[in-house]
Amino acid sequence: MSTVLIAAVTATVAPASASAVAVDDSPGLTVRAGGQEWTIEEFLELGDLGDQQSEATGGVSPLLLGPVDTLFCDTLNDASHMIISYASEPDGDWPGGEVRLFCGTEQSSGYKHIRYRHQTDWTLKGESVGYFSSWDDLMDSMVWITLLSTADERLTVNQGSGKFCMTTPVQFYVGDAMVGTMDPRIVLSENNMLVITAIPGGGC
């Protein structure tokens, strides 16, 4: 069994390239939210999986979905495989705590659902503010900043049946000029403490 796993992971590693998430095509782009400011490179590292993936892959994966995650999500179709977990701040009815992003399925929740339904949305929205790199790194950092925003920075809506929607305003700048905004909509399950979906706009 271990031989099969190693072979599959090795086959997946080869295509990965740092150029996949290069942000040289977004010169001077900065991100502001919650009274803080980051370069686009710093912002993409906020939700980075590097520490979790380094032991499994021998280094930081340039994409949210590393080789091991790709194996479980796309080859083994293991919907219960956890890709990453996020801390979340309490807000009203939302208790706060760890929230997990699983592989999921295209029709239910998780990474595969977001990719199937909203990859194009994230790509186009990113390009509209001057970001031309991997859509899921952008999505990952938007989930991170939204869940860690405090109650006075974030809108949290209890949608009933254990579902919560969260959004926080994020601005993109080049120098002192604002070039775009995002109001990411993150939908969570309180019952299972997981990410159902993440959409780059629309609010809650």
Secondary structure, 3 states (H helix, E strand, C coil): CHHHHHHHHHHHHCCCCHHHHCCCCCCCEEEEECCEEEEHHHHHCCCCCHHHHHHHHCCCCCCCCCHHHHHHHHHCCCCCCEEEEECCCCECCECCCCEEEECCCCCCCCHHHHHHHHHHHHHHHHHHCCCCCCHHHHHHHHHHHHHHCCCCCCEEEEEECCEEEEECCEEEEECCEEEEEECCEEEEECCCCEEEEEECCCCC
